[in-house]
Amino acid sequence: MELGNQIKKYRSELQLSQDQLAEHIYVSRQTISNWENEKSYPDVNSLVLLSEVFKTSIDNLIKGDIENMKEKINEQEIKKFNYYGNIFTVHLVITLLSAVPLFFWLERLAFIPFGILFVITMYWALKVEKVKKDNDIQTYKEIVAFSEGKRLDEIQKQREIGKRPYQNVLKMIVAAIVAIVVCFLIGLLFHLLGN
């Protein structure tokens, strides 16, 4: 974090000791020491007081920290997206592969475990969609770039925004095909069980 260095620099320029600065900010000397040594971070009120004492903007105090914070938030979002995506994929595969065996062994009672698996899978799908929405990623290229920790440049981003309506139609077609195949397999299973 850059703020610790900024506090030291401005405090030295004003020739203030940690005790003197602490009095101006209404905190302890130890708190100032923790900020300068990056053991803790000042709250918003303290940042305002620091900017007043140092006669500088809050932006100047924390300018390096904003980029670091953005990177950390981006890393957390990527990890969350990949984690949710992996869980969703596993649940989707289990749900699809278990449909026929469940209906074969349990017949009509299979709707209960299959329904539970389906609801769990949809829960993880919604978690993935929320991360996508929060980070404004929709197309395949945007998703791949995001999951690798990259961002598209402005021209690429505009191209991908243009593709979104077509990809939504494609998603609906793929979802319909998957639903038809699952229904066909379940119908075939019922037909085989009926004979």
Short mmCIF file of the C-alpha atoms (twelve columns), coordinates in Angstrom:
data_MODEL
# 
_entry.id   MODEL 
# 
loop_
_atom_site.group_PDB 
_atom_site.id 
_atom_site.type_symbol 
_atom_site.label_atom_id 
_atom_site.label_alt_id 
_atom_site.label_comp_id 
_atom_site.label_asym_id 
_atom_site.label_seq_id 
_atom_site.Cartn_x 
_atom_site.Cartn_y 
_atom_site.Cartn_z 
_atom_site.pdbx_PDB_model_num 
ATOM 1   C CA . MET A 1   0.000   0.000   0.000   1 
ATOM 2   C CA . GLU A 2   1.208   3.510   -0.807  1 
ATOM 3   C CA . LEU A 3   -0.694  5.331   1.933   1 
ATOM 4   C CA . GLY A 4   1.832   4.467   4.645   1 
ATOM 5   C CA . ASN A 5   4.608   6.046   2.579   1 
ATOM 6   C CA . GLN A 6   2.433   9.057   1.802   1 
ATOM 7   C CA . ILE A 7   1.680   9.657   5.496   1 
ATOM 8   C CA . LYS A 8   5.407   9.432   6.355   1 
ATOM 9   C CA . LYS A 9   6.315   11.787  3.505   1 
ATOM 10  C CA . TYR A 10  3.737   14.470  4.353   1 
ATOM 11  C CA . ARG A 11  4.415   14.173  8.105   1 
ATOM 12  C CA . SER A 12  8.158   14.652  7.482   1 
ATOM 13  C CA . GLU A 13  7.540   17.639  5.207   1 
ATOM 14  C CA . LEU A 14  5.510   19.296  7.983   1 
ATOM 15  C CA . GLN A 15  8.132   18.210  10.540  1 
ATOM 16  C CA . LEU A 16  5.502   16.531  12.723  1 
ATOM 17  C CA . SER A 17  6.231   13.658  15.044  1 
ATOM 18  C CA . GLN A 18  3.874   10.683  15.131  1 
ATOM 19  C CA . ASP A 19  2.576   11.989  18.486  1 
ATOM 20  C CA . GLN A 20  1.850   15.444  17.048  1 
ATOM 21  C CA . LEU A 21  0.075   14.020  14.008  1 
ATOM 22  C CA . ALA A 22  -1.902  11.672  16.268  1 
ATOM 23  C CA . GLU A 23  -3.183  14.691  18.245  1 
ATOM 24  C CA . HIS A 24  -4.396  16.389  15.053  1 
ATOM 25  C CA . ILE A 25  -6.161  13.232  13.857  1 
ATOM 26  C CA . TYR A 26  -7.522  12.239  17.301  1 
ATOM 27  C CA . VAL A 27  -5.883  8.831   17.318  1 
ATOM 28  C CA . SER A 28  -3.012  7.259   19.230  1 
ATOM 29  C CA . ARG A 29  0.641   7.438   18.194  1 
ATOM 30  C CA . GLN A 30  0.507   3.654   17.772  1 
ATOM 31  C CA . THR A 31  -2.286  4.051   15.220  1 
ATOM 32  C CA . ILE A 32  -0.143  6.455   13.180  1 
ATOM 33  C CA . SER A 33  2.738   3.968   13.407  1 
ATOM 34  C CA . ASN A 34  0.451   1.146   12.230  1 
ATOM 35  C CA . TRP A 35  -0.694  3.224   9.258   1 
ATOM 36  C CA . GLU A 36  2.853   4.118   8.283   1 
ATOM 37  C CA . ASN A 37  4.013   0.518   8.637   1 
ATOM 38  C CA . GLU A 38  0.964   -0.718  6.686   1 
ATOM 39  C CA . LYS A 39  -0.358  -2.814  9.562   1 
ATOM 40  C CA . SER A 40  -3.752  -1.111  9.342   1 
ATOM 41  C CA . TYR A 41  -5.605  1.360   7.150   1 
ATOM 42  C CA . PRO A 42  -7.276  4.607   8.280   1 
ATOM 43  C CA . ASP A 43  -11.040 4.901   8.203   1 
ATOM 44  C CA . VAL A 44  -12.791 7.535   6.073   1 
ATOM 45  C CA . ASN A 45  -12.926 10.142  8.867   1 
ATOM 46  C CA . SER A 46  -9.200  9.757   9.487   1 
ATOM 47  C CA . LEU A 47  -8.467  10.099  5.767   1 
ATOM 48  C CA . VAL A 48  -10.418 13.356  5.687   1 
ATOM 49  C CA . LEU A 49  -8.509  14.688  8.715   1 
ATOM 50  C CA . LEU A 50  -5.178  13.586  7.214   1 
ATOM 51  C CA . SER A 51  -5.956  15.387  3.959   1 
ATOM 52  C CA . GLU A 52  -6.831  18.540  5.921   1 
ATOM 53  C CA . VAL A 53  -3.651  18.412  8.047   1 
ATOM 54  C CA . PHE A 54  -1.464  17.715  5.000   1 
ATOM 55  C CA . LYS A 55  -3.402  20.238  2.839   1 
ATOM 56  C CA . THR A 56  -3.798  17.745  0.011   1 
ATOM 57  C CA . SER A 57  -6.681  15.838  -1.504  1 
ATOM 58  C CA . ILE A 58  -7.676  12.373  -0.405  1 
ATOM 59  C CA . ASP A 59  -6.969  11.279  -3.988  1 
ATOM 60  C CA . ASN A 60  -3.325  12.325  -3.614  1 
ATOM 61  C CA . LEU A 61  -3.062  10.396  -0.366  1 
ATOM 62  C CA . ILE A 62  -4.427  7.152   -1.679  1 
ATOM 63  C CA . LYS A 63  -3.716  7.320   -5.443  1 
ATOM 64  C CA . GLY A 64  -1.476  4.232   -5.515  1 
ATOM 65  C CA . ASP A 65  -3.784  2.317   -3.221  1 
ATOM 66  C CA . ILE A 66  -6.794  2.679   -5.512  1 
ATOM 67  C CA . GLU A 67  -5.090  0.682   -8.280  1 
ATOM 68  C CA . ASN A 68  -3.946  -1.957  -5.769  1 
ATOM 69  C CA . MET A 69  -7.477  -2.236  -4.394  1 
ATOM 70  C CA . LYS A 70  -8.935  -2.575  -7.901  1 
ATOM 71  C CA . GLU A 71  -6.471  -5.383  -8.662  1 
ATOM 72  C CA . LYS A 72  -7.326  -7.200  -5.424  1 
ATOM 73  C CA . ILE A 73  -11.060 -6.854  -6.065  1 
ATOM 74  C CA . ASN A 74  -10.552 -8.084  -9.640  1 
ATOM 75  C CA . GLU A 75  -8.531  -11.091 -8.397  1 
ATOM 76  C CA . GLN A 76  -11.258 -11.944 -5.890  1 
ATOM 77  C CA . GLU A 77  -13.947 -11.701 -8.567  1 
ATOM 78  C CA . ILE A 78  -11.948 -13.955 -10.911 1 
ATOM 79  C CA . LYS A 79  -11.443 -16.546 -8.162  1 
ATOM 80  C CA . LYS A 80  -15.137 -16.391 -7.271  1 
ATOM 81  C CA . PHE A 81  -16.158 -16.733 -10.938 1 
ATOM 82  C CA . ASN A 82  -13.867 -19.714 -11.514 1 
ATOM 83  C CA . TYR A 83  -14.952 -21.369 -8.239  1 
ATOM 84  C CA . TYR A 84  -18.674 -20.956 -8.961  1 
ATOM 85  C CA . GLY A 85  -18.141 -22.035 -12.581 1 
ATOM 86  C CA . ASN A 86  -16.370 -25.229 -11.547 1 
ATOM 87  C CA . ILE A 87  -19.064 -26.130 -9.016  1 
ATOM 88  C CA . PHE A 88  -21.805 -25.401 -11.572 1 
ATOM 89  C CA . THR A 89  -20.095 -27.576 -14.192 1 
ATOM 90  C CA . VAL A 90  -19.756 -30.527 -11.796 1 
ATOM 91  C CA . HIS A 91  -23.403 -30.239 -10.714 1 
ATOM 92  C CA . LEU A 92  -24.598 -29.918 -14.317 1 
ATOM 93  C CA . VAL A 93  -22.715 -33.057 -15.353 1 
ATOM 94  C CA . ILE A 94  -24.020 -34.988 -12.323 1 
ATOM 95  C CA . THR A 95  -27.588 -33.826 -13.004 1 
ATOM 96  C CA . LEU A 96  -27.480 -34.793 -16.685 1 
ATOM 97  C CA . LEU A 97  -25.756 -38.135 -16.131 1 
ATOM 98  C CA . SER A 98  -28.010 -39.118 -13.251 1 
ATOM 99  C CA . ALA A 99  -31.314 -38.486 -15.069 1 
ATOM 100 C CA . VAL A 100 -31.620 -41.812 -16.861 1 
ATOM 101 C CA . PRO A 101 -30.316 -44.049 -14.021 1 
ATOM 102 C CA . LEU A 102 -32.534 -42.287 -11.477 1 
ATOM 103 C CA . PHE A 103 -35.657 -42.756 -13.586 1 
ATOM 104 C CA . PHE A 104 -34.657 -46.328 -14.399 1 
ATOM 105 C CA . TRP A 105 -34.269 -47.349 -10.722 1 
ATOM 106 C CA . LEU A 106 -36.798 -45.113 -8.999  1 
ATOM 107 C CA . GLU A 107 -39.318 -44.642 -11.818 1 
ATOM 108 C CA . ARG A 108 -41.703 -41.798 -10.903 1 
ATOM 109 C CA . LEU A 109 -40.059 -41.211 -7.505  1 
ATOM 110 C CA . ALA A 110 -36.950 -40.100 -9.410  1 
ATOM 111 C CA . PHE A 111 -38.497 -36.657 -9.834  1 
ATOM 112 C CA . ILE A 112 -37.648 -35.901 -6.195  1 
ATOM 113 C CA . PRO A 113 -33.832 -36.460 -6.273  1 
ATOM 114 C CA . PHE A 114 -33.639 -35.207 -9.857  1 
ATOM 115 C CA . GLY A 115 -35.540 -32.056 -8.868  1 
ATOM 116 C CA . ILE A 116 -33.195 -31.490 -5.925  1 
ATOM 117 C CA . LEU A 117 -30.130 -31.904 -8.170  1 
ATOM 118 C CA . PHE A 118 -31.684 -29.563 -10.718 1 
ATOM 119 C CA . VAL A 119 -32.396 -26.853 -8.103  1 
ATOM 120 C CA . ILE A 120 -28.831 -27.078 -6.733  1 
ATOM 121 C CA . THR A 121 -27.422 -26.803 -10.270 1 
ATOM 122 C CA . MET A 122 -29.578 -23.756 -10.996 1 
ATOM 123 C CA . TYR A 123 -28.444 -22.154 -7.722  1 
ATOM 124 C CA . TRP A 124 -24.805 -22.330 -8.864  1 
ATOM 125 C CA . ALA A 125 -25.783 -21.155 -12.349 1 
ATOM 126 C CA . LEU A 126 -27.366 -18.054 -10.789 1 
ATOM 127 C CA . LYS A 127 -24.191 -17.422 -8.751  1 
ATOM 128 C CA . VAL A 128 -22.136 -17.544 -11.981 1 
ATOM 129 C CA . GLU A 129 -24.610 -15.232 -13.725 1 
ATOM 130 C CA . LYS A 130 -24.442 -12.737 -10.844 1 
ATOM 131 C CA . VAL A 131 -20.640 -12.496 -11.112 1 
ATOM 132 C CA . LYS A 132 -20.974 -12.101 -14.885 1 
ATOM 133 C CA . LYS A 133 -23.545 -9.336  -14.459 1 
ATOM 134 C CA . ASP A 134 -21.531 -7.539  -11.745 1 
ATOM 135 C CA . ASN A 135 -18.485 -7.485  -14.035 1 
ATOM 136 C CA . ASP A 136 -20.391 -6.843  -17.288 1 
ATOM 137 C CA . ILE A 137 -19.186 -9.979  -19.050 1 
ATOM 138 C CA . GLN A 138 -21.524 -11.894 -21.321 1 
ATOM 139 C CA . THR A 139 -19.904 -13.192 -24.477 1 
ATOM 140 C CA . TYR A 140 -17.633 -16.212 -24.624 1 
ATOM 141 C CA . LYS A 141 -14.571 -14.068 -25.400 1 
ATOM 142 C CA . GLU A 142 -15.303 -11.762 -22.438 1 
ATOM 143 C CA . ILE A 143 -15.773 -14.750 -20.118 1 
ATOM 144 C CA . VAL A 144 -12.498 -16.375 -21.210 1 
ATOM 145 C CA . ALA A 145 -10.574 -13.108 -20.847 1 
ATOM 146 C CA . PHE A 146 -12.098 -12.455 -17.408 1 
ATOM 147 C CA . SER A 147 -11.401 -15.975 -16.127 1 
ATOM 148 C CA . GLU A 148 -7.745  -15.517 -17.158 1 
ATOM 149 C CA . GLY A 149 -7.549  -12.172 -15.331 1 
ATOM 150 C CA . LYS A 150 -7.443  -10.077 -18.504 1 
ATOM 151 C CA . ARG A 151 -9.622  -7.277  -19.782 1 
ATOM 152 C CA . LEU A 152 -10.568 -6.564  -23.379 1 
ATOM 153 C CA . ASP A 153 -9.545  -3.232  -24.858 1 
ATOM 154 C CA . GLU A 154 -12.305 -0.746  -25.751 1 
ATOM 155 C CA . ILE A 155 -12.598 -1.785  -29.417 1 
ATOM 156 C CA . GLN A 156 -12.792 -5.495  -28.555 1 
ATOM 157 C CA . LYS A 157 -15.329 -4.715  -25.821 1 
ATOM 158 C CA . GLN A 158 -17.573 -2.842  -28.299 1 
ATOM 159 C CA . ARG A 159 -17.364 -5.751  -30.751 1 
ATOM 160 C CA . GLU A 160 -18.371 -8.178  -28.008 1 
ATOM 161 C CA . ILE A 161 -21.281 -5.931  -26.967 1 
ATOM 162 C CA . GLY A 162 -22.483 -6.139  -30.586 1 
ATOM 163 C CA . LYS A 163 -22.404 -9.961  -30.418 1 
ATOM 164 C CA . ARG A 164 -24.439 -10.212 -27.212 1 
ATOM 165 C CA . PRO A 165 -27.936 -10.360 -28.771 1 
ATOM 166 C CA . TYR A 166 -26.846 -13.173 -31.112 1 
ATOM 167 C CA . GLN A 167 -25.227 -15.098 -28.274 1 
ATOM 168 C CA . ASN A 168 -28.419 -14.807 -26.210 1 
ATOM 169 C CA . VAL A 169 -30.374 -16.406 -29.071 1 
ATOM 170 C CA . LEU A 170 -27.716 -19.104 -29.362 1 
ATOM 171 C CA . LYS A 171 -27.926 -19.776 -25.614 1 
ATOM 172 C CA . MET A 172 -31.694 -20.202 -25.862 1 
ATOM 173 C CA . ILE A 173 -31.336 -22.635 -28.777 1 
ATOM 174 C CA . VAL A 174 -28.702 -24.701 -26.931 1 
ATOM 175 C CA . ALA A 175 -30.836 -24.731 -23.766 1 
ATOM 176 C CA . ALA A 176 -33.864 -25.867 -25.790 1 
ATOM 177 C CA . ILE A 177 -31.857 -28.655 -27.448 1 
ATOM 178 C CA . VAL A 178 -30.543 -29.852 -24.068 1 
ATOM 179 C CA . ALA A 179 -34.071 -29.780 -22.631 1 
ATOM 180 C CA . ILE A 180 -35.420 -31.739 -25.620 1 
ATOM 181 C CA . VAL A 181 -32.667 -34.364 -25.306 1 
ATOM 182 C CA . VAL A 182 -33.276 -34.771 -21.561 1 
ATOM 183 C CA . CYS A 183 -37.044 -35.014 -22.103 1 
ATOM 184 C CA . PHE A 184 -36.508 -37.527 -24.924 1 
ATOM 185 C CA . LEU A 185 -34.262 -39.675 -22.704 1 
ATOM 186 C CA . ILE A 186 -36.770 -39.561 -19.844 1 
ATOM 187 C CA . GLY A 187 -39.628 -40.389 -22.243 1 
ATOM 188 C CA . LEU A 188 -37.620 -43.256 -23.712 1 
ATOM 189 C CA . LEU A 189 -36.922 -44.544 -20.226 1 
ATOM 190 C CA . PHE A 190 -40.627 -44.435 -19.313 1 
ATOM 191 C CA . HIS A 191 -41.441 -46.207 -22.548 1 
ATOM 192 C CA . LEU A 192 -38.889 -48.946 -21.799 1 
ATOM 193 C CA . LEU A 193 -40.187 -49.298 -18.235 1 
ATOM 194 C CA . GLY A 194 -43.756 -49.539 -19.496 1 
ATOM 195 C CA . ASN A 195 -42.950 -52.528 -21.742 1 
# 
